[in-house]
Amino acid sequence: MQDTNPTARPVDLSALLGQEEKQERTVEIHVLKNSNQTECKFWLGLYRPGSLMTEDIVGLKSVKDTLHQAATLGLQSNGSVLISTIEDDELRYIFLIPVNESDEVLPKAYWMSNLAKTLQGLQTKEIGCYIPRELDMDATQHELLEELMLNLIFSTSINHYYLLTGEYGANPILNVALNLKQDLQAQQNIKTTVFH
């Protein structure tokens, strides 16, 4: 028997089963010499244990100065710190993570998840990261940056990432960006472009 109902339409079972095709997305990674090259409102930096209180760096003039002071003089803190500043009449956020943060103190997955939730709550569309020369970065910190970036790319809708080289130099940070691009090539729905 043939169905003669002219209003019958085929049903897309993949949508009903939760297997919708993911939308294609473009991720941009920019390698920058200084934070003035972008209007990015959310920055992520690393700090070492040191002498400064959080209040000492809140009033600094620029994002770069704040990140530099946290890296060179360090903070008296045991965990991650979120700072709000006003620069050029614009509200900016700086999220600082201790360099020696170990899984025993605060599991990496925990603070990475909290960072992703913070970014979603702030509805940020972009994030900048600072890798300071003063921290004598080695491969483990670069791996941490790469892991963090991959986590943010997969767990947030942020499509614009800025990697600030500071005085450290562009080559190591450019290598991180290119490694990220290579890691993301396997994802059919993510197109990655690196600018430097």
TORPA-4810 file (N, C-alpha, C, O; in nm, 3 decimals):
<nodes>
NODE_1_0.083_-0.117_0.000_0.000_0.000_0.000_0.089_0.124_0.000_0.185_0.130_0.076_M
NODE_2_0.058_0.219_-0.081_0.137_0.339_-0.098_0.077_0.451_-0.013_-0.044_0.466_-0.005_Q
NODE_3_0.168_0.531_0.051_0.124_0.645_0.132_0.090_0.760_0.039_0.175_0.805_-0.038_D
NODE_4_-0.031_0.807_0.046_-0.075_0.916_-0.042_-0.090_1.048_0.031_-0.147_1.143_-0.023_T
NODE_5_-0.040_1.056_0.154_-0.050_1.178_0.232_0.051_1.281_0.180_0.172_1.262_0.197_N
NODE_6_0.005_1.388_0.116_0.096_1.486_0.058_0.169_1.571_0.163_0.267_1.636_0.130_P
NODE_7_0.124_1.571_0.288_0.191_1.653_0.390_0.298_1.576_0.466_0.368_1.635_0.547_T
NODE_8_0.312_1.450_0.442_0.414_1.371_0.511_0.553_1.415_0.465_0.579_1.429_0.346_A
NODE_9_0.642_1.438_0.565_0.780_1.478_0.535_0.875_1.382_0.603_0.842_1.324_0.707_R
NODE_10_0.993_1.365_0.545_1.092_1.279_0.612_1.136_1.344_0.743_1.145_1.466_0.753_P
NODE_11_1.164_1.263_0.841_1.207_1.311_0.972_1.358_1.296_0.984_1.413_1.192_0.948_V
NODE_12_1.425_1.400_1.033_1.569_1.397_1.055_1.594_1.330_1.190_1.584_1.393_1.295_D
NODE_13_1.628_1.201_1.185_1.648_1.124_1.307_1.772_1.168_1.384_1.776_1.155_1.507_L
NODE_14_1.873_1.219_1.316_1.995_1.260_1.386_1.964_1.372_1.485_2.022_1.375_1.594_S
NODE_15_1.875_1.463_1.450_1.839_1.571_1.541_1.763_1.516_1.661_1.783_1.561_1.774_A
NODE_16_1.678_1.418_1.637_1.602_1.358_1.747_1.692_1.279_1.841_1.665_1.271_1.960_L
NODE_17_1.797_1.222_1.786_1.888_1.140_1.867_2.001_1.222_1.929_2.088_1.166_1.996_L
NODE_18_2.000_1.352_1.907_2.105_1.435_1.964_2.235_1.428_1.887_2.341_1.458_1.943_G
NODE_19_2.230_1.389_1.763_2.351_1.377_1.683_2.353_1.482_1.574_2.385_1.454_1.458_Q
NODE_20_2.320_1.602_1.612_2.316_1.710_1.515_2.457_1.737_1.464_2.556_1.721_1.536_E
NODE_21_2.465_1.777_1.341_2.594_1.812_1.284_2.639_1.944_1.348_2.564_2.040_1.355_E
NODE_22_2.764_1.945_1.394_2.816_2.064_1.460_2.842_2.172_1.357_2.886_2.146_1.245_K
NODE_23_2.814_2.297_1.398_2.838_2.409_1.311_2.987_2.432_1.296_3.064_2.413_1.390_Q
NODE_24_3.025_2.471_1.175_3.166_2.502_1.154_3.200_2.630_1.227_3.119_2.722_1.235_E
NODE_25_3.320_2.634_1.280_3.363_2.749_1.357_3.505_2.785_1.318_3.586_2.698_1.286_R
NODE_26_3.534_2.914_1.321_3.667_2.963_1.289_3.732_3.017_1.416_3.676_3.104_1.483_T
NODE_27_3.850_2.965_1.447_3.926_3.009_1.564_4.047_3.086_1.514_4.121_3.040_1.428_V
NODE_28_4.066_3.205_1.571_4.182_3.287_1.537_4.276_3.293_1.656_4.234_3.317_1.769_E
NODE_29_4.404_3.270_1.629_4.507_3.283_1.732_4.604_3.391_1.685_4.666_3.378_1.580_I
NODE_30_4.616_3.497_1.765_4.703_3.609_1.732_4.822_3.610_1.826_4.805_3.603_1.948_H
NODE_31_4.944_3.619_1.771_5.064_3.633_1.852_5.100_3.782_1.851_5.125_3.840_1.746_V
NODE_32_5.101_3.843_1.971_5.120_3.988_1.985_5.244_4.024_2.065_5.284_3.950_2.154_L
NODE_33_5.304_4.138_2.032_5.417_4.188_2.110_5.371_4.261_2.236_5.439_4.255_2.338_K
NODE_34_5.256_4.330_2.229_5.206_4.398_2.349_5.053_4.401_2.348_4.989_4.383_2.244_N
NODE_35_4.997_4.424_2.466_4.851_4.418_2.482_4.781_4.535_2.415_4.659_4.531_2.399_S
NODE_36_4.852_4.638_2.376_4.790_4.754_2.310_4.752_4.723_2.166_4.684_4.803_2.101_N
NODE_37_4.795_4.609_2.114_4.763_4.572_1.976_4.620_4.519_1.962_4.576_4.490_1.851_Q
NODE_38_4.549_4.506_2.070_4.414_4.452_2.066_4.327_4.517_2.174_4.379_4.574_2.270_T
NODE_39_4.198_4.509_2.157_4.102_4.560_2.255_4.053_4.447_2.347_3.949_4.461_2.410_E
NODE_40_4.127_4.339_2.355_4.088_4.223_2.436_4.059_4.266_2.579_4.137_4.340_2.639_C
NODE_41_3.948_4.219_2.634_3.904_4.260_2.767_3.928_4.154_2.875_3.902_4.179_2.992_K
NODE_42_3.978_4.037_2.835_4.003_3.932_2.935_4.141_3.873_2.909_4.169_3.819_2.802_F
NODE_43_4.227_3.885_3.010_4.365_3.837_2.997_4.394_3.731_3.101_4.346_3.737_3.214_W
NODE_44_4.473_3.635_3.061_4.515_3.526_3.147_4.666_3.534_3.162_4.737_3.543_3.062_L
NODE_45_4.715_3.531_3.286_4.858_3.537_3.310_4.902_3.438_3.415_4.820_3.379_3.486_G
NODE_46_5.032_3.420_3.422_5.092_3.331_3.521_5.170_3.415_3.622_5.225_3.519_3.587_L
NODE_47_5.173_3.370_3.745_5.253_3.440_3.845_5.326_3.340_3.931_5.289_3.223_3.942_Y
NODE_48_5.433_3.390_3.993_5.509_3.308_4.086_5.478_3.355_4.228_5.430_3.467_4.246_R
NODE_49_5.504_3.272_4.327_5.487_3.318_4.465_5.583_3.435_4.489_5.698_3.432_4.445_P
NODE_50_5.536_3.538_4.558_5.621_3.654_4.578_5.571_3.747_4.686_5.498_3.706_4.776_G
NODE_51_5.611_3.873_4.674_5.590_3.970_4.781_5.466_4.056_4.766_5.422_4.116_4.864_S
NODE_52_5.407_4.065_4.648_5.295_4.156_4.626_5.163_4.099_4.676_5.136_3.979_4.668_L
NODE_53_5.081_4.191_4.728_4.943_4.157_4.759_4.862_4.187_4.634_4.905_4.267_4.551_M
NODE_54_4.748_4.126_4.618_4.664_4.151_4.501_4.633_4.300_4.488_4.629_4.353_4.377_T
NODE_55_4.610_4.367_4.601_4.578_4.510_4.600_4.691_4.594_4.538_4.665_4.701_4.484_E
NODE_56_4.815_4.545_4.546_4.929_4.620_4.493_4.927_4.629_4.341_4.983_4.723_4.284_D
NODE_57_4.865_4.533_4.274_4.867_4.535_4.127_4.735_4.577_4.065_4.726_4.596_3.944_I
NODE_58_4.632_4.590_4.146_4.501_4.629_4.094_4.504_4.766_4.028_4.440_4.786_3.925_V
NODE_59_4.576_4.862_4.086_4.575_4.998_4.036_4.679_5.028_3.928_4.694_5.144_3.889_G
NODE_60_4.750_4.929_3.879_4.851_4.955_3.777_4.787_5.003_3.647_4.671_4.972_3.619_L
NODE_61_4.864_5.080_3.568_4.811_5.149_3.451_4.758_5.058_3.340_4.655_5.087_3.279_K
NODE_62_4.827_4.950_3.314_4.789_4.871_3.196_4.788_4.722_3.228_4.842_4.677_3.330_S
NODE_63_4.726_4.648_3.140_4.723_4.501_3.151_4.865_4.448_3.150_4.901_4.362_3.231_V
NODE_64_4.947_4.498_3.058_5.085_4.451_3.047_5.161_4.475_3.178_5.234_4.387_3.223_K
NODE_65_5.144_4.594_3.239_5.211_4.624_3.366_5.164_4.528_3.476_5.245_4.479_3.555_D
NODE_66_5.035_4.503_3.481_4.980_4.412_3.582_5.035_4.271_3.566_5.078_4.209_3.663_T
NODE_67_5.034_4.223_3.443_5.085_4.088_3.417_5.235_4.080_3.443_5.285_3.980_3.495_L
NODE_68_5.307_4.186_3.408_5.452_4.189_3.427_5.487_4.188_3.576_5.576_4.113_3.618_H
NODE_69_5.418_4.270_3.655_5.444_4.276_3.800_5.413_4.141_3.867_5.488_4.095_3.953_Q
NODE_70_5.303_4.080_3.827_5.267_3.950_3.886_5.372_3.846_3.853_5.402_3.758_3.934_A
NODE_71_5.429_3.854_3.733_5.530_3.757_3.691_5.666_3.783_3.756_5.733_3.688_3.797_A
NODE_72_5.706_3.909_3.767_5.840_3.939_3.816_5.848_3.942_3.968_5.940_3.885_4.027_T
NODE_73_5.752_4.009_4.034_5.757_4.020_4.179_5.674_3.914_4.250_5.698_3.884_4.367_L
NODE_74_5.579_3.857_4.180_5.498_3.750_4.236_5.390_3.800_4.331_5.391_3.915_4.375_G
NODE_75_5.297_3.710_4.361_5.184_3.742_4.450_5.186_3.654_4.573_5.233_3.541_4.571_L
NODE_76_5.133_3.710_4.681_5.113_3.633_4.803_4.974_3.569_4.794_4.878_3.619_4.852_Q
NODE_77_4.966_3.460_4.723_4.839_3.392_4.705_4.866_3.244_4.686_4.973_3.204_4.639_S
NODE_78_4.769_3.162_4.723_4.785_3.018_4.709_4.711_2.960_4.590_4.723_2.841_4.562_N
NODE_79_4.635_3.042_4.521_4.555_2.989_4.411_4.535_3.092_4.302_4.603_3.195_4.299_G
NODE_80_4.444_3.064_4.215_4.413_3.153_4.104_4.344_3.279_4.154_4.271_3.276_4.254_S
NODE_81_4.367_3.391_4.083_4.316_3.522_4.124_4.250_3.589_4.004_4.306_3.590_3.894_V
NODE_82_4.130_3.645_4.023_4.062_3.721_3.919_4.061_3.868_3.961_4.011_3.904_4.068_L
NODE_83_4.116_3.954_3.873_4.126_4.098_3.901_4.046_4.173_3.796_4.052_4.140_3.677_I
NODE_84_3.970_4.273_3.839_3.901_4.363_3.746_3.974_4.496_3.748_4.002_4.550_3.855_S
NODE_85_4.004_4.550_3.630_4.071_4.680_3.621_3.998_4.766_3.518_3.920_4.716_3.437_T
NODE_86_4.024_4.895_3.524_3.971_4.986_3.423_4.091_5.046_3.350_4.177_5.109_3.412_I
NODE_87_4.096_5.026_3.219_4.202_5.080_3.137_4.138_5.155_3.021_4.058_5.099_2.947_E
NODE_88_4.174_5.282_3.006_4.114_5.366_2.901_3.961_5.362_2.908_3.895_5.350_2.805_D
NODE_89_3.906_5.373_3.028_3.762_5.372_3.054_3.694_5.241_3.013_3.572_5.237_2.994_D
NODE_90_3.771_5.135_2.998_3.717_5.004_2.963_3.743_4.907_3.078_3.853_4.903_3.133_E
NODE_91_3.641_4.829_3.114_3.657_4.726_3.215_3.732_4.608_3.155_3.695_4.557_3.050_L
NODE_92_3.837_4.566_3.224_3.916_4.451_3.179_3.932_4.355_3.296_3.933_4.395_3.413_R
NODE_93_3.944_4.228_3.262_3.964_4.125_3.362_4.099_4.058_3.340_4.143_4.037_3.227_Y
NODE_94_4.164_4.027_3.452_4.291_3.955_3.447_4.278_3.836_3.540_4.251_3.851_3.659_I
NODE_95_4.299_3.717_3.484_4.292_3.593_3.561_4.435_3.543_3.574_4.500_3.512_3.474_F
NODE_96_4.484_3.534_3.698_4.622_3.493_3.723_4.627_3.354_3.785_4.553_3.323_3.878_L
NODE_97_4.714_3.271_3.729_4.731_3.133_3.775_4.874_3.116_3.824_4.967_3.156_3.754_I
NODE_98_4.895_3.057_3.942_5.032_3.036_3.989_5.108_2.938_3.900_5.052_2.837_3.856_P
NODE_99_5.235_2.968_3.873_5.317_2.885_3.786_5.334_2.745_3.842_5.325_2.647_3.768_V
NODE_100_5.357_2.735_3.972_5.386_2.605_4.032_5.262_2.535_4.085_5.272_2.448_4.171_N
NODE_101_5.147_2.572_4.033_5.023_2.512_4.080_5.024_2.364_4.045_5.032_2.327_3.928_E
NODE_102_5.016_2.281_4.145_5.024_2.137_4.121_4.888_2.074_4.145_4.798_2.134_4.204_S
NODE_103_4.875_1.950_4.099_4.749_1.879_4.115_4.716_1.857_4.263_4.599_1.843_4.299_D
NODE_104_4.821_1.852_4.350_4.795_1.832_4.492_4.727_1.956_4.553_4.643_1.942_4.642_E
NODE_105_4.765_2.076_4.506_4.708_2.199_4.561_4.570_2.224_4.502_4.472_2.240_4.576_V
NODE_106_4.562_2.228_4.372_4.436_2.255_4.303_4.441_2.183_4.169_4.516_2.224_4.081_L
NODE_107_4.363_2.077_4.152_4.373_2.000_4.027_4.353_2.088_3.904_4.264_2.173_3.899_P
NODE_108_4.438_2.065_3.804_4.436_2.142_3.680_4.298_2.140_3.616_4.249_2.243_3.572_K
NODE_109_4.237_2.023_3.611_4.104_2.013_3.550_4.003_2.102_3.622_3.913_2.157_3.560_A
NODE_110_4.020_2.115_3.754_3.929_2.197_3.834_3.940_2.344_3.796_3.839_2.408_3.766_Y
NODE_111_4.064_2.400_3.797_4.073_2.543_3.767_4.051_2.573_3.621_4.006_2.682_3.586_W
NODE_112_4.081_2.477_3.532_4.050_2.499_3.390_3.899_2.503_3.370_3.849_2.585_3.293_M
NODE_113_3.829_2.416_3.438_3.683_2.415_3.431_3.625_2.545_3.488_3.533_2.604_3.431_S
NODE_114_3.681_2.590_3.602_3.635_2.716_3.662_3.663_2.834_3.571_3.581_2.925_3.561_N
NODE_115_3.777_2.834_3.504_3.809_2.942_3.411_3.707_2.944_3.298_3.657_3.050_3.262_L
NODE_116_3.677_2.827_3.241_3.579_2.819_3.132_3.443_2.872_3.178_3.376_2.945_3.105_A
NODE_117_3.401_2.834_3.300_3.273_2.882_3.354_3.276_3.032_3.377_3.177_3.101_3.352_K
NODE_118_3.390_3.083_3.426_3.404_3.228_3.448_3.390_3.302_3.316_3.319_3.402_3.308_T
NODE_119_3.456_3.253_3.214_3.450_3.317_3.082_3.309_3.313_3.026_3.264_3.411_2.966_L
NODE_120_3.240_3.202_3.043_3.102_3.193_2.996_3.014_3.291_3.072_2.928_3.357_3.012_Q
NODE_121_3.035_3.302_3.204_2.956_3.395_3.285_2.980_3.540_3.247_2.888_3.621_3.251_G
NODE_122_3.103_3.572_3.210_3.137_3.708_3.169_3.102_3.735_3.023_3.112_3.848_2.975_L
NODE_123_3.060_3.631_2.954_3.022_3.637_2.812_3.132_3.699_2.726_3.105_3.776_2.634_Q
NODE_124_3.256_3.664_2.758_3.368_3.715_2.681_3.377_3.645_2.546_3.351_3.525_2.536_T
NODE_125_3.414_3.718_2.447_3.426_3.665_2.311_3.571_3.639_2.273_3.600_3.581_2.169_K
NODE_126_3.663_3.683_2.362_3.806_3.672_2.332_3.885_3.660_2.462_3.838_3.701_2.569_E
NODE_127_4.004_3.605_2.451_4.092_3.596_2.568_4.236_3.613_2.521_4.277_3.563_2.416_I
NODE_128_4.311_3.685_2.603_4.454_3.702_2.579_4.532_3.630_2.686_4.490_3.624_2.802_G
NODE_129_4.647_3.575_2.650_4.732_3.504_2.745_4.872_3.563_2.743_4.924_3.600_2.637_C
NODE_130_4.933_3.572_2.859_5.067_3.628_2.871_5.162_3.522_2.922_5.138_3.459_3.025_Y
NODE_131_5.272_3.502_2.849_5.378_3.411_2.891_5.502_3.497_2.916_5.572_3.532_2.821_I
NODE_132_5.529_3.531_3.040_5.639_3.623_3.069_5.776_3.556_3.065_5.793_3.443_3.110_P
NODE_133_5.872_3.628_3.010_6.010_3.580_3.005_6.065_3.561_3.145_6.145_3.470_3.170_R
NODE_134_6.023_3.645_3.236_6.076_3.645_3.372_6.050_3.515_3.446_6.112_3.490_3.550_E
NODE_135_5.961_3.434_3.396_5.931_3.307_3.463_6.021_3.194_3.414_6.006_3.079_3.456_L
NODE_136_6.118_3.226_3.324_6.208_3.124_3.270_6.128_3.004_3.221_6.145_2.892_3.270_D
NODE_137_6.041_3.029_3.127_5.950_2.927_3.078_6.027_2.808_3.022_6.128_2.825_2.954_M
NODE_138_5.979_2.692_3.051_6.034_2.571_2.990_5.919_2.498_2.922_5.807_2.548_2.915_D
NODE_139_5.947_2.380_2.872_5.847_2.307_2.793_5.719_2.281_2.872_5.611_2.280_2.813_A
NODE_140_5.729_2.261_3.004_5.608_2.228_3.078_5.509_2.344_3.080_5.388_2.322_3.073_T
NODE_141_5.558_2.468_3.090_5.466_2.581_3.087_5.405_2.599_2.949_5.289_2.635_2.937_Q
NODE_142_5.484_2.573_2.845_5.428_2.581_2.710_5.323_2.472_2.689_5.221_2.495_2.624_H
NODE_143_5.348_2.355_2.744_5.248_2.248_2.737_5.122_2.288_2.814_5.010_2.259_2.772_E
NODE_144_5.142_2.354_2.929_5.028_2.401_3.007_4.946_2.502_2.927_4.823_2.494_2.925_L
NODE_145_5.014_2.595_2.861_4.944_2.694_2.779_4.866_2.625_2.667_4.751_2.658_2.641_L
NODE_146_4.930_2.530_2.602_4.865_2.458_2.492_4.743_2.381_2.543_4.637_2.382_2.481_E
NODE_147_4.760_2.313_2.656_4.649_2.237_2.715_4.533_2.329_2.755_4.416_2.298_2.733_E
NODE_148_4.569_2.443_2.814_4.468_2.540_2.855_4.392_2.594_2.734_4.270_2.603_2.735_L
NODE_149_4.465_2.629_2.629_4.401_2.682_2.508_4.308_2.579_2.446_4.196_2.612_2.406_M
NODE_150_4.353_2.454_2.437_4.266_2.349_2.381_4.140_2.333_2.465_4.030_2.319_2.412_L
NODE_151_4.158_2.336_2.598_4.043_2.325_2.687_3.944_2.437_2.662_3.823_2.413_2.655_N
NODE_152_3.993_2.560_2.648_3.904_2.675_2.626_3.837_2.667_2.489_3.719_2.702_2.475_L
NODE_153_3.911_2.623_2.389_3.853_2.612_2.255_3.739_2.511_2.253_3.637_2.533_2.189_I
NODE_154_3.756_2.399_2.323_3.654_2.295_2.323_3.541_2.320_2.423_3.431_2.268_2.404_F
NODE_155_3.565_2.399_2.529_3.461_2.412_2.631_3.396_2.551_2.634_3.308_2.575_2.717_S
NODE_156_3.438_2.641_2.547_3.374_2.773_2.540_3.342_2.805_2.394_3.381_2.731_2.303_T
NODE_157_3.273_2.914_2.373_3.244_2.958_2.236_3.339_3.069_2.191_3.315_3.134_2.090_S
NODE_158_3.447_3.089_2.266_3.546_3.192_2.232_3.617_3.152_2.102_3.661_3.039_2.086_I
NODE_159_3.626_3.249_2.010_3.691_3.223_1.882_3.815_3.308_1.859_3.885_3.289_1.759_N
NODE_160_3.843_3.403_1.948_3.958_3.492_1.930_4.051_3.478_2.050_4.013_3.506_2.164_H
NODE_161_4.173_3.435_2.023_4.274_3.414_2.126_4.396_3.498_2.093_4.440_3.504_1.978_Y
NODE_162_4.451_3.563_2.197_4.567_3.649_2.180_4.678_3.599_2.272_4.659_3.589_2.393_Y
NODE_163_4.793_3.568_2.214_4.907_3.523_2.292_5.009_3.636_2.294_5.068_3.670_2.192_L
NODE_164_5.029_3.692_2.411_5.120_3.805_2.429_5.259_3.751_2.460_5.277_3.677_2.557_L
NODE_165_5.357_3.788_2.378_5.493_3.737_2.397_5.570_3.815_2.502_5.661_3.760_2.565_T
NODE_166_5.537_3.942_2.521_5.613_4.024_2.615_5.757_4.030_2.570_5.786_4.042_2.451_G
NODE_167_5.848_4.021_2.667_5.991_4.026_2.636_6.046_3.888_2.601_6.164_3.875_2.568_E
NODE_168_5.964_3.786_2.607_6.011_3.650_2.587_6.050_3.621_2.443_6.140_3.540_2.417_Y
NODE_169_5.983_3.685_2.349_6.012_3.661_2.209_5.899_3.586_2.143_5.824_3.512_2.207_G
NODE_170_5.887_3.607_2.013_5.773_3.551_1.939_5.787_3.404_1.906_5.687_3.333_1.902_A
NODE_171_5.908_3.356_1.880_5.923_3.219_1.830_5.864_3.111_1.920_5.788_3.028_1.869_N
NODE_172_5.894_3.107_2.050_5.835_3.000_2.133_5.683_3.007_2.138_5.616_2.904_2.138_P
NODE_173_5.628_3.129_2.142_5.483_3.145_2.150_5.420_3.113_2.014_5.312_3.054_2.008_I
NODE_174_5.487_3.151_1.907_5.439_3.115_1.773_5.437_2.963_1.758_5.346_2.909_1.696_L
NODE_175_5.537_2.895_1.813_5.539_2.748_1.808_5.419_2.688_1.882_5.361_2.590_1.836_N
NODE_176_5.383_2.748_1.996_5.263_2.702_2.069_5.140_2.719_1.981_5.058_2.628_1.970_V
NODE_177_5.127_2.835_1.918_5.011_2.862_1.831_5.005_2.765_1.715_4.898_2.716_1.680_A
NODE_178_5.120_2.737_1.655_5.122_2.643_1.542_5.093_2.500_1.586_5.029_2.424_1.513_L
NODE_179_5.139_2.463_1.706_5.104_2.331_1.761_4.954_2.320_1.783_4.894_2.216_1.755_N
NODE_180_4.893_2.428_1.834_4.748_2.429_1.854_4.677_2.411_1.721_4.582_2.333_1.710_L
NODE_181_4.723_2.482_1.620_4.661_2.471_1.488_4.670_2.327_1.437_4.574_2.274_1.382_K
NODE_182_4.786_2.266_1.456_4.804_2.128_1.412_4.711_2.033_1.490_4.651_1.943_1.433_Q
NODE_183_4.701_2.054_1.621_4.613_1.971_1.704_4.467_1.984_1.660_4.392_1.887_1.665_D
NODE_184_4.428_2.104_1.617_4.289_2.130_1.581_4.255_2.088_1.438_4.137_2.082_1.403_L
NODE_185_4.355_2.059_1.356_4.329_2.019_1.218_4.245_1.892_1.209_4.172_1.872_1.112_Q
NODE_186_4.256_1.807_1.308_4.179_1.683_1.308_4.030_1.707_1.333_3.947_1.621_1.303_A
NODE_187_3.996_1.824_1.386_3.856_1.858_1.412_3.794_1.912_1.285_3.831_2.020_1.238_Q
NODE_188_3.700_1.839_1.230_3.640_1.877_1.101_3.560_2.006_1.109_3.544_2.075_1.008_Q
NODE_189_3.511_2.040_1.225_3.426_2.159_1.235_3.500_2.283_1.284_3.437_2.387_1.305_N
NODE_190_3.634_2.275_1.302_3.710_2.391_1.349_3.818_2.427_1.248_3.905_2.345_1.215_I
NODE_191_3.810_2.548_1.199_3.912_2.602_1.108_3.996_2.698_1.191_3.941_2.788_1.255_K
NODE_192_4.128_2.681_1.192_4.216_2.762_1.277_4.310_2.845_1.190_4.370_2.795_1.095_T
NODE_193_4.323_2.973_1.227_4.415_3.062_1.158_4.507_3.125_1.263_4.461_3.167_1.369_T
NODE_194_4.637_3.130_1.233_4.735_3.190_1.322_4.786_3.318_1.259_4.831_3.317_1.144_V
NODE_195_4.780_3.428_1.333_4.831_3.558_1.287_4.952_3.596_1.372_4.951_3.581_1.494_F
NODE_196_5.056_3.645_1.306_5.175_3.691_1.379_5.242_3.804_1.308_5.343_3.856_1.355_H
</nodes>
